[in-house]
Amino acid sequence: MIKRLVCAIMAILFYSQAAFSDGVSPDSTDEARQFIEDLGRRAIASLTKVSVPQSQLESSFKSLLEEGFDVSSIAQFVMGRYWNRMTPHQQNRFIPIFENRLIKSYANRFQEYRGVDFKIKDAHQDADFVIVQSTIQKTGGPLTPVDWRVKNGKIHDIKVEGVSMSITIRDEYNALIQSNSGNIEQFLQTLSGGAVGE
C-alpha cells in the first residue's frame, strides 16, 4: 500500500503540461530536469490542497493525466500479448476504461502527501528516452527513488525502487484475463467495475 501511495503522488507530479520539444535531443536532459522540478513542485502545491471536492479532484487529475502521459501507449503496453487479440472496438473501449481506473485509484491518494520532500537527482539519455531520476520522502518515512521514462514530452513509465508501474499493472491485467478464461469481453466487463489495485 505504501508503495502504491508513493507511486500515486509521484504520478501526480508529472500528470502535468508537457514542455519538451518534439523528439529527444542530447540537450533535452537539462530541460527535462528543470521542467520536472518546476512542474513537480507546483503540482504538489496545487494538488494537495485541503477541502477539495472529489469531483474537482478527479477532473483535475484527468486533465493532467491526459496532458502529461502517453495513455494510449501505456494502455497498449499493459495489455501485452492480448492487445493484438482485441478487436479495434475492444481496444477503443479499453483505453478510457484504463484511464478511468487510474483516476479512481489515484486521484484521492495524493491528499495524504502534503509536505513531501521531492528532489531531482539526475537525468540521462537511454536510447530514445530521457530517464529522470528523483527521490520522494514523506515526513518520517523512507527515502524512495523514483525514475521517470520520458519520450516526446510524455511519460511512458514510472519505476519506484526499480519496480515498473506499467509492468506491475500488466501483470495484474494478465492475471485478470486468465481468471476470465482468456475472454477479453468478460475481462473488459470485470475491469470496468473496479479500480487499479483494488
N, C-alpha and C positions, 0 to 999 in steps of 0.2 A: 504493500500500500504506500509506504514512504517513497519508494522509487517511482511509483506512478504519479504521486503528487509532485515530486520533483520534476518529472517529465512534463507534467501539466504546466507548471509555472514557467519552465524553460520554453515550452512550445509557445506560450503566450508572448514571450519576448520577441518572437520572430514572426508571429502571425500579423505582420505589420507591413506597411508600404515598402515594396522593394525599390531600392535606389541604385542597383547595379546597372552598369551598361550592358548592352546585348553581348552575349558570349562571355568567355572568361579569358582575360588577358593576364600577362605576367604582373602587371601593375595593380590588378584588382584586389590583391590580398590586403594592402593598406586601406583601400576603400572599404573592403568588407569589414575590417576591424573597426574602423570609425563608424560605419553605418550601424553595425550591430551594437556597439557600445552606446551610441546615441539613442537608437530606437529601443534598445532593450531597457535602458533606464527610464525612458519616457513611458514605455509600455507598463513597467512595474508601477510607476507613479499613477498612471491613469486607470489601470485595470484592477487595482487592489483597493479602490475607494470603498468606503463603508456605505451601507444602506443603498446599494444599487439594486433595482428591481431585477428579478431573474430574467424577465423578457428582454430588458435592455442589455443585460449581461450577455445573453445568448446572441442577440442581434449584433452587438459589437464584436463578439468573438467570431461570428460567421464572416463579417466583413473583413476582419484582419486575417482570418484563415485563408480566405479566397485571394487576398492580395499578396500574402507572404509565402504561401506554399503551392507547389505544383500538385494539387489534389488529384487530378486525373492520373498523372504518372504514378503517384503513390498508390492510388486505388488499384491500378493495374498490377503494380508490383505485389501488393499484399494478397492478390488473388493467385499469384504464381501460375502454375500449370493449368489451373482451372479457368483462367481468363479466356483462353482460346476455345474452351468448351462452352462458353456462354454465347448466346445469340447476341447480335447487336442490340436488340431491345433489352435483354437482361443486363448487358454492360452499361447501357444508358440509365437503367433503373438503379444499378448498384452504386454508381458514383454519388448521387445525392443521399442514398441510404448511408453510405460510408461517412460522408461529410456530417450528416446529422448525428451519427453515433459519436463522432469526435466532439461535436458541440455539446451534446448531452453529457458526455463523460467528463469533459474538462472545463466547461465554462464556469462552473461554480467552485472549482477547487482552488484556483489561484487566490481566492479571498483569504485563504489561510496563510498566504505567503507575503504578508506585509512586512516591509523592513528587511527583506533578504539581501544578502551581500552578493552581488553579481560582478564578476570580473572577466575581462577578456585576457587570455593568456598568449595566444599565438594564432597565426593564420598561414596556411601554406597551400600550394597547388598540389592536386592529386589527379593527374590526367585532366579531364575536362571540368573537374570540380575544384572549388575552394573549400578547404576544411578549416573552420574557425573553431579554435579550442577555447573553452571558457570553464569557469567554475561557479558554483552557486552554493550558498551556505545560509541556512536558516539559523536564527539566533539559538545557540545551544546545540545545534545539530552538526553533523559531519560535513566536511568539505567534499562536494560532489563534482567530479569532472564531467563536462558535457561538450560533445563535439557536434558541429553543425555541418552538413554536407550541402553545398550550395552550387547551383548551376543556373546560368542565365537569369540571375536575380530572383531565384526561387529556392526555397528549402526543399530538399528531396529526402532527407533523413536526419534523425537525431540519434546520437549514441550517448547513453548515460552509463558511466562506469564501463564503457566498452560494449554495452548491450544496445543493439539497434532496435529502435521502436518499430520500424517498418517490418523487420524480420519477426519481432515478437508478435505483432498483430497478424502477420501472415501465418505464423504457426497456429495462432488461435483460430483463424478462419479455416485453415486446412482441417483442424480437428473438428470444427463445427460442421464442415461439409461432409466429412466422413461419418459423423454421428447422424447425418441425414441421408446416409447410404449413397453419397455422391450425387444426390439430386439437387441441382442448382436452384430450381424453383422453390423447393422446400427450404433450402438454405437462405434464400432471399427473404422468404416469409418469416423465418425464425429471426434473421438478422434485424429486420425492421421493427421487431418488438422489444429490443433491448439496446444497451449501450456498451461500448468497449470496456472490457474489464469487469463487467457485472456478471 
